[in-house]
Amino acid sequence: MGEMKRAIAREQAAWSQSMQDEKRMRSTLDIAAAIIAAVRLARDLRQFVAHRGEPSMALFVFSAKASFSVPSSA
């Protein structure tokens, strides 16, 4: 009986560790995607300013919406 409990505890600990690793990997990918999107937005905005002058807030919001796809929560 004790061996069975220890085996179950080891299995649960391994599962918990794998779930923690998966969450960490997912978080890392989310951060990397956000950085890439921010760099692209900054590059696009800098190019616009170089060709057109001062950016307006409307352009910034439009560019942000075009660069990011935000899932809607229904």
N, C-alpha and C positions, 0 to 999 in steps of 0.2 A: 504494500500500500504506500509506504514512504517513497519507494523508488518511482512509483507512478506519479506521485505529487511532484517529485523533483524533476521528472521528465517533462511534465506539463509546465512547470515553472520555467525550465530552460527554453521550451518551445515558445512560451509567451514572451520571454525576454528577447529571444531572437526575432520574433515577429515585431515586437515593439521597436527594436533597434532598426530593423529594415524599414519600418514606417517612418521613423525619425529621419533616416538617411534619405528616403524618398521626398519627404517634405523639404529637407534642406536643399536637395537638388532642384526641386520645383521652384523654391524661393530664389535660388541662384540664377536660374533661367529667367525668372520674372524680372529680377534686377538688371540682368544683362539686356533684356529686351527693352526695358525702360531707358537705359542709358543709350542704346542704339537709336531709339526713337527721338530722344532729346537731342542727340548730336545731329541727326538728320534735320530736325526742326530748326536748330540753330544755324545749320549750314544754309538751308533754304531761306530763312529769314535774312541772313547776312547777304546772300546773293540778291534778294529783293531790294534790300536797303542800298546796295551798291548800284543798282540800276535805276531805282525809283526815288530814292530819298528816304525821309523818315517813315518808319512803319506806323500804321494805325493799329489800335487795339482790335478792330474788326478783322484785319488781316491776320493778326496773331491768333485769334480765336479760330478763324477759318482754317489756318494752317494746322493748328492743333487738332481740329476735328478731322482733317484730311489725313493726318499722319497716324492717328490712333483709332483703332476700332474698339469701342467700348461696348461690351455686351449689355443689352438692356435687361433689367430685372423686371419681369412681368408679374 
